[in-house]
Amino acid sequence: VEVFPPSADAVADSPLKSLLAEHKLKLAAVGSGAGWVKHKLTLTAEDATARDKAVAFVQKMLDFAAPFGAPVIIGSMQGRWA
């Protein structure tokens, strides 16, 4: 399964690991799109502080996904070239 959490903290204390095991599933990927959709963060923001927040958001998602061996989908977080 893929999860699309609003933040890494939103699922860190959840029963995700036991639910996956119970249903014999694996975490296929973690979507980081909420960084853009919910928080309007992008890795290509002009403002350095905003970019730093985006990098921190992605890093927390990576930290969350790592124990599951799952990749993080960057997608909309990568931003757009104006």
C-alpha positions as CSV (number, residue, x, y, z in Angstrom):
1,V,0.0,0.0,0.0
2,E,1.0,3.6,-0.4
3,V,0.3,6.2,2.3
4,F,-0.2,9.9,1.7
5,P,0.1,11.5,5.2
6,P,-0.2,15.2,5.9
7,S,3.1,14.9,7.7
8,A,5.5,12.3,9.0
9,D,4.4,13.0,12.5
10,A,0.7,12.2,11.6
11,V,1.6,8.5,11.2
12,A,4.7,8.0,13.4
13,D,2.7,6.7,16.4
14,S,0.0,5.0,14.4
15,P,-0.5,1.2,14.3
16,L,0.7,1.1,10.7
17,K,3.4,-1.5,11.2
18,S,1.0,-3.9,13.0
19,L,-1.8,-3.3,10.5
20,L,0.5,-4.1,7.6
21,A,1.7,-7.3,9.3
22,E,-1.8,-8.3,10.2
23,H,-3.0,-8.0,6.6
24,K,0.3,-9.4,5.1
25,L,0.9,-6.1,3.3
26,K,4.0,-4.0,2.7
27,L,4.4,-0.2,2.5
28,A,5.1,0.3,-1.2
29,A,5.7,4.1,-0.9
30,V,5.1,7.2,1.1
31,G,3.7,10.2,-0.8
32,S,5.1,13.6,0.1
33,G,2.5,15.5,-1.9
34,A,0.9,16.9,1.2
35,G,4.0,19.1,1.5
36,W,2.7,21.0,-1.5
37,V,-1.1,20.3,-1.3
38,K,-1.5,21.1,2.4
39,H,1.6,23.1,3.4
40,K,2.5,24.8,0.1
41,L,6.1,23.7,0.4
42,T,8.3,23.2,-2.7
43,L,11.9,22.4,-3.2
44,T,12.2,25.1,-5.8
45,A,10.9,28.0,-3.7
46,E,12.7,31.2,-4.3
47,D,12.9,32.0,-0.6
48,A,15.7,30.0,1.1
49,T,13.7,29.6,4.3
50,A,10.8,28.1,2.4
51,R,13.2,25.8,0.6
52,D,14.7,24.7,3.9
53,K,11.2,23.9,5.3
54,A,10.5,21.8,2.2
55,V,13.8,19.9,2.6
56,A,13.0,19.3,6.2
57,F,9.5,18.0,5.3
58,V,11.0,15.6,2.8
59,Q,13.7,14.5,5.2
60,K,11.1,13.7,7.9
61,M,9.2,11.6,5.3
62,L,12.4,9.8,4.4
63,D,13.0,9.1,8.1
64,F,9.5,7.8,8.4
65,A,9.7,5.6,5.3
66,A,13.2,4.1,6.0
67,P,12.3,1.5,8.6
68,F,9.7,0.1,6.2
69,G,12.2,0.0,3.3
70,A,9.8,2.2,1.3
71,P,10.7,5.0,-1.1
72,V,9.3,8.5,-0.8
73,I,7.5,9.9,-3.8
74,I,8.6,13.5,-4.3
75,G,6.1,14.5,-7.1
76,S,4.6,17.9,-6.5
77,M,7.2,18.8,-3.9
78,Q,9.8,19.2,-6.6
79,G,8.0,22.4,-7.7
80,R,7.8,24.0,-11.1
81,W,10.1,26.3,-13.0
82,A,8.5,29.7,-13.4
